[in-house]
Amino acid sequence: MRIGVISDTHGLLRAQAITALQGCELIIHAGDIGKPEVLDGLRRVAPLQAIRGNVDSSDWAAALPEALDLEYAGRRLHVRHDLKTLDFDPAAAGVAVVIAGHSHQPLIERRDGVLYLNPGSAGPRRFRLPICLAHLDLGADRAEAELIQLS
């Protein structure tokens, strides 16, 4: 199963992001959405799961959870905006993938058998960080991620 993972759009849904997410069976937005129109645009590409980030404080975002526990392709995923707020041991909980944004710094790293994925920021450029998102490929025996640079 291919999942598109995007974060920190801050109200900007780039055409390159829409193109990069084509063919994904699901999209996960890891917070700091910025505007509800971003979610509408992503839903036109694939089914969407989203959480709110620290900038998502308007009324439209109130219904979004702060974290999600999901299961796809037999693998458990945990999604939250800021990894620093993680308050449990994902490996002990049987989580295969932890997805977080917030830092705008893309990251793919394995720790204790858990894949940690930060897709970076797909929104306005901050500092010298790349503009990117990620593809997450899940199967019963695999969880692999790839960063997709947008500009």
KEMAR-356070 format. One record per residue (C-alpha): residue number from 1; residue in one letter; x, y, z. Coordinates in steps of 0.05 Angstrom, whole numbers, plus 5000, padded with zeros to 4 digits. Each point is the difference from the previous one (the first is absolute). Layout:
N
+-----+------+------+------+------+
!  nr ! rest !   xx !   yy !   zz !
+-----+------+------+------+------+
! NUM !    A !    X !    Y !    Z !
...
+-----+------+------+------+------+
REM end
This chain:
151
+-----+------+------+------+------+
!  nr ! rest !   xx !   yy !   zz !
+-----+------+------+------+------+
!   1 !    M ! 5000 ! 5000 ! 5000 !
!   2 !    R ! 5027 ! 5068 ! 4981 !
!   3 !    I ! 4984 ! 5058 ! 5048 !
!   4 !    G ! 5017 ! 5072 ! 4986 !
!   5 !    V ! 5025 ! 5036 ! 5062 !
!   6 !    I ! 4999 ! 5076 ! 5003 !
!   7 !    S ! 5009 ! 5051 ! 5055 !
!   8 !    D ! 5008 ! 5073 ! 5015 !
!   9 !    T ! 4964 ! 5027 ! 4939 !
!  10 !    H ! 4983 ! 5064 ! 5039 !
!  11 !    G ! 4942 ! 5016 ! 4952 !
!  12 !    L ! 5038 ! 4985 ! 4935 !
!  13 !    L ! 4983 ! 4939 ! 4959 !
!  14 !    R ! 5051 ! 4999 ! 4943 !
!  15 !    A ! 4983 ! 4972 ! 4932 !
!  16 !    Q ! 5064 ! 4959 ! 5005 !
!  17 !    A ! 4973 ! 4968 ! 5064 !
!  18 !    I ! 4935 ! 4980 ! 4966 !
!  19 !    T ! 5040 ! 4969 ! 4943 !
!  20 !    A ! 5046 ! 4963 ! 5048 !
!  21 !    L ! 4940 ! 4971 ! 5038 !
!  22 !    Q ! 4966 ! 4972 ! 4938 !
!  23 !    G ! 4993 ! 4925 ! 5005 !
!  24 !    C ! 5002 ! 4998 ! 5076 !
!  25 !    E ! 4945 ! 4959 ! 5032 !
!  26 !    L ! 4998 ! 5045 ! 5061 !
!  27 !    I ! 5029 ! 5067 ! 5022 !
!  28 !    I ! 5020 ! 5017 ! 5071 !
!  29 !    H ! 5009 ! 5073 ! 5019 !
!  30 !    A ! 5043 ! 5007 ! 5063 !
!  31 !    G ! 4975 ! 5069 ! 5021 !
!  32 !    D ! 5011 ! 5074 ! 4990 !
!  33 !    I ! 4950 ! 4998 ! 4944 !
!  34 !    G ! 4986 ! 5074 ! 5001 !
!  35 !    K ! 4934 ! 5003 ! 4961 !
!  36 !    P ! 4942 ! 4951 ! 4991 !
!  37 !    E ! 5008 ! 5008 ! 4924 !
!  38 !    V ! 5065 ! 4960 ! 5006 !
!  39 !    L ! 4961 ! 4940 ! 5027 !
!  40 !    D ! 4947 ! 5008 ! 4945 !
!  41 !    G ! 5054 ! 4998 ! 4947 !
!  42 !    L ! 5033 ! 4938 ! 5029 !
!  43 !    R ! 4932 ! 4964 ! 5005 !
!  44 !    R ! 4992 ! 5009 ! 4925 !
!  45 !    V ! 5064 ! 4957 ! 4991 !
!  46 !    A ! 4988 ! 4943 ! 5050 !
!  47 !    P ! 4966 ! 4984 ! 5066 !
!  48 !    L ! 5030 ! 5043 ! 5055 !
!  49 !    Q ! 5019 ! 4994 ! 5073 !
!  50 !    A ! 5023 ! 5064 ! 5034 !
!  51 !    I ! 5019 ! 5028 ! 5068 !
!  52 !    R ! 5005 ! 5071 ! 5023 !
!  53 !    G ! 5066 ! 5034 ! 5013 !
!  54 !    N ! 5018 ! 5059 ! 5044 !
!  55 !    V ! 4978 ! 5051 ! 4947 !
!  56 !    D ! 4932 ! 4966 ! 4988 !
!  57 !    S ! 4962 ! 5038 ! 5054 !
!  58 !    S ! 4941 ! 5028 ! 4960 !
!  59 !    D ! 4929 ! 4972 ! 5007 !
!  60 !    W ! 5007 ! 4957 ! 4937 !
!  61 !    A ! 5056 ! 4960 ! 5032 !
!  62 !    A ! 4965 ! 4986 ! 5067 !
!  63 !    A ! 4973 ! 4932 ! 4976 !
!  64 !    L ! 5069 ! 4975 ! 4980 !
!  65 !    P ! 5035 ! 4956 ! 5051 !
!  66 !    E ! 5069 ! 5017 ! 5029 !
!  67 !    A ! 5024 ! 4929 ! 4986 !
!  68 !    L ! 4976 ! 4938 ! 4961 !
!  69 !    D ! 5012 ! 4926 ! 5008 !
!  70 !    L ! 4987 ! 4966 ! 4934 !
!  71 !    E ! 5008 ! 4930 ! 4971 !
!  72 !    Y ! 5012 ! 4987 ! 4926 !
!  73 !    A ! 5028 ! 4940 ! 4964 !
!  74 !    G ! 5006 ! 4965 ! 5067 !
!  75 !    R ! 5047 ! 5054 ! 5027 !
!  76 !    R ! 4986 ! 5048 ! 5058 !
!  77 !    L ! 5015 ! 5074 ! 4989 !
!  78 !    H ! 5001 ! 5056 ! 5050 !
!  79 !    V ! 4992 ! 5072 ! 4975 !
!  80 !    R ! 5013 ! 5063 ! 5041 !
!  81 !    H ! 5025 ! 5069 ! 4981 !
!  82 !    D ! 5059 ! 5009 ! 5047 !
!  83 !    L ! 5043 ! 4939 ! 5014 !
!  84 !    K ! 5023 ! 5032 ! 5065 !
!  85 !    T ! 4930 ! 4988 ! 5029 !
!  86 !    L ! 5004 ! 4925 ! 4989 !
!  87 !    D ! 4985 ! 4971 ! 5069 !
!  88 !    F ! 5004 ! 4925 ! 4990 !
!  89 !    D ! 5048 ! 4948 ! 4972 !
!  90 !    P ! 4978 ! 4985 ! 4928 !
!  91 !    A ! 5040 ! 4935 ! 4996 !
!  92 !    A ! 4969 ! 4973 ! 5063 !
!  93 !    A ! 4931 ! 5020 ! 4975 !
!  94 !    G ! 5009 ! 4962 ! 4934 !
!  95 !    V ! 5002 ! 5063 ! 4957 !
!  96 !    A ! 5036 ! 4990 ! 4934 !
!  97 !    V ! 5002 ! 5073 ! 4978 !
!  98 !    V ! 5000 ! 5067 ! 5037 !
!  99 !    I ! 4982 ! 5060 ! 4956 !
! 100 !    A ! 5013 ! 5071 ! 5024 !
! 101 !    G ! 5012 ! 5068 ! 4970 !
! 102 !    H ! 5011 ! 5066 ! 5036 !
! 103 !    S ! 5075 ! 5008 ! 4991 !
! 104 !    H ! 4996 ! 5008 ! 4924 !
! 105 !    Q ! 5062 ! 4955 ! 4998 !
! 106 !    P ! 4989 ! 4937 ! 4959 !
! 107 !    L ! 5021 ! 4936 ! 5035 !
! 108 !    I ! 4997 ! 4926 ! 4986 !
! 109 !    E ! 5031 ! 4960 ! 5057 !
! 110 !    R ! 4992 ! 4932 ! 5033 !
! 111 !    R ! 5004 ! 4994 ! 5075 !
! 112 !    D ! 4987 ! 4935 ! 5037 !
! 113 !    G ! 4966 ! 4972 ! 4938 !
! 114 !    V ! 4953 ! 5060 ! 4993 !
! 115 !    L ! 5001 ! 5044 ! 4938 !
! 116 !    Y ! 4999 ! 5074 ! 5018 !
! 117 !    L ! 4977 ! 5044 ! 4943 !
! 118 !    N ! 4999 ! 5076 ! 4995 !
! 119 !    P ! 4979 ! 5019 ! 4929 !
! 120 !    G ! 5028 ! 5070 ! 5010 !
! 121 !    S ! 4960 ! 5061 ! 4979 !
! 122 !    A ! 4960 ! 5005 ! 4936 !
! 123 !    G ! 4980 ! 5072 ! 5015 !
! 124 !    P ! 5036 ! 5066 ! 4995 !
! 125 !    R ! 5075 ! 4995 ! 5003 !
! 126 !    R ! 5032 ! 5012 ! 5068 !
! 127 !    F ! 5074 ! 5009 ! 5009 !
! 128 !    R ! 5038 ! 4957 ! 4950 !
! 129 !    L ! 4960 ! 4937 ! 5012 !
! 130 !    P ! 4974 ! 4961 ! 4939 !
! 131 !    I ! 4928 ! 5001 ! 4979 !
! 132 !    C ! 4978 ! 4928 ! 5001 !
! 133 !    L ! 4951 ! 4945 ! 5019 !
! 134 !    A ! 5006 ! 4925 ! 5004 !
! 135 !    H ! 4974 ! 4935 ! 4973 !
! 136 !    L ! 4991 ! 4944 ! 5051 !
! 137 !    D ! 4996 ! 4929 ! 4972 !
! 138 !    L ! 4968 ! 4951 ! 5048 !
! 139 !    G ! 4992 ! 4925 ! 4996 !
! 140 !    A ! 4991 ! 4945 ! 5050 !
! 141 !    D ! 5075 ! 4993 ! 5006 !
! 142 !    R ! 5026 ! 5068 ! 4980 !
! 143 !    A ! 4995 ! 5075 ! 5014 !
! 144 !    E ! 5045 ! 5041 ! 4955 !
! 145 !    A ! 5000 ! 5075 ! 4987 !
! 146 !    E ! 5027 ! 5046 ! 4947 !
! 147 !    L ! 5006 ! 5075 ! 5002 !
! 148 !    I ! 4973 ! 5037 ! 4939 !
! 149 !    Q ! 5031 ! 5069 ! 4989 !
! 150 !    L ! 4951 ! 5050 ! 4970 !
! 151 !    S ! 5045 ! 5059 ! 4985 !
+-----+------+------+------+------+
REM end
